[in-house]
C-alpha cells in the first residue's frame, strides 16, 4: 500500500498525543481491498477503522457507526468540499470523514467497533492531516 507509511506516521502521532492508546495499521492488497473490507463489515469482523471510497459508504451504512455528537458538533460538513463530504453522508447521517490527500477516500468506523470513540477521534485527527 503506497499510503502505509502515511498511516503509520499518523497512528504514531496520534498515539504520542494520546498516551495509552495503541493503533495497529494493517494493509491489504489494493486489488482486493474493497471486497475484503465490505466482506469483513458484513460479517461483523472488520477492524474498528477502515478506509473506504465515498461511493462505497452508503451501501454499507448498516455496518458502520454514524459519527457521534463530538464529531458532528464541530460541523465537519463546513470543513470539506460539499461534493466530497456527500459521499460519507447517508440519509442525513455522517458515516465518515474524507482525507484531503486521498480524496475521494476517507475513514469510517465499523458498527461493531469496541473502541468507536477512539476510532472516530482518530478519523478526525487524520482528516486534518
C-alpha positions in Angstrom: 0.0 0.0 0.0 1.6 3.3 -1.1 -0.1 5.1 1.9 1.1 2.7 4.6 3.9 5.0 5.8 1.5 7.9 6.0 -1.0 5.9 8.1 1.8 4.6 10.3 3.1 8.2 10.9 -0.5 9.4 11.7 -1.0 6.4 14.1 2.3 7.2 15.8 1.5 10.9 16.1 -2.0 10.2 17.4 -0.6 7.7 20.0 2.0 10.2 21.1 -0.7 12.8 21.6 -2.9 10.3 23.4 -0.9 8.3 26.0 -2.2 4.8 26.5 -3.7 4.5 23.0 -2.1 2.0 20.6 -3.1 1.8 17.0 -2.2 -1.1 14.7 -2.0 -0.4 10.9 -2.9 -3.3 8.6 -2.6 -3.2 4.9 -4.2 -5.3 2.2 -3.8 -6.0 -1.5 -5.2 -2.9 -3.2 -6.7 -5.1 -6.0 -9.0 -6.9 -3.5 -9.3 -4.3 -0.7 -12.8 -3.0 -1.5 -14.3 -6.5 -1.4 -12.2 -7.6 1.6 -13.4 -4.5 3.6 -17.0 -4.9 2.5 -17.0 -8.7 3.3 -15.5 -8.0 6.8 -18.0 -5.3 7.6 -20.9 -7.5 6.6 -19.5 -10.5 8.6 -19.1 -8.2 11.6 -15.4 -8.8 12.0 -13.9 -5.7 10.4 -11.3 -3.5 12.0 -12.5 -0.6 14.1 -11.5 1.9 11.5 -11.4 1.4 7.7 -10.7 3.4 4.6 -13.5 3.5 2.1 -14.2 5.5 -1.0 -17.1 7.8 -0.5 -19.2 6.0 -3.0 -18.9 2.7 -1.1 -20.2 4.2 2.2 -23.9 4.3 1.9 -24.4 0.7 0.6 -22.5 -0.4 3.8 -24.1 2.2 6.2 -25.9 -0.6 8.1 -22.5 -1.9 9.1 -20.9 1.4 10.0 -21.1 3.6 13.1 -22.6 7.1 12.5 -20.5 10.0 13.7 -21.1 10.9 17.4 -22.1 14.3 18.5 -18.4 15.1 19.5 -17.7 14.9 15.7 -20.9 16.4 14.2 -20.9 19.3 16.7 -17.8 20.6 15.0 -19.7 20.9 11.7 -17.3 18.8 9.5 -19.6 19.4 6.6 -18.3 23.1 6.5 -14.7 21.9 6.5 -14.9 19.8 3.3 -15.9 20.4 -0.2 -19.7 19.6 -0.3 -19.3 17.1 -3.1 -16.6 15.2 -1.2 -18.4 15.0 2.2 -21.6 14.0 0.4 -20.1 10.6 -0.2 -19.9 10.0 3.5 -23.4 11.2 4.4 -26.3 8.8 4.1 -29.9 9.7 4.9 -28.7 12.8 6.8 -26.2 10.9 9.0 -22.4 11.3 8.7 -20.6 7.9 8.4 -17.0 9.0 7.6 -14.5 11.8 7.1 -12.7 12.3 3.9 -8.9 12.5 3.8 -7.8 15.6 1.8 -4.7 13.8 0.4 -6.6 10.7 -0.6 -9.9 12.2 -2.0 -12.4 10.6 -2.5 -11.3 8.1 0.1 -11.9 8.6 3.8 -12.1 6.9 7.1 -15.2 5.1 8.5 -15.9 3.3 11.8 -17.2 -0.2 12.0 -20.6 -0.6 13.7 -19.2 -3.3 16.0 -16.1 -1.3 17.0 -15.0 -2.0 20.5 -13.4 1.5 20.6 -15.7 3.6 18.4 -14.9 6.8 20.3 -11.1 6.4 19.8 -11.7 5.4 16.2 -13.8 8.5 15.4 -11.3 10.7 17.2 -8.5 9.2 15.0 -10.6 9.8 11.9 -11.0 13.4 12.9 -7.3 13.6 13.6 -6.4 12.0 10.2 -8.8 14.2 8.3 -6.9 17.3 9.5 -3.6 15.8 8.5 
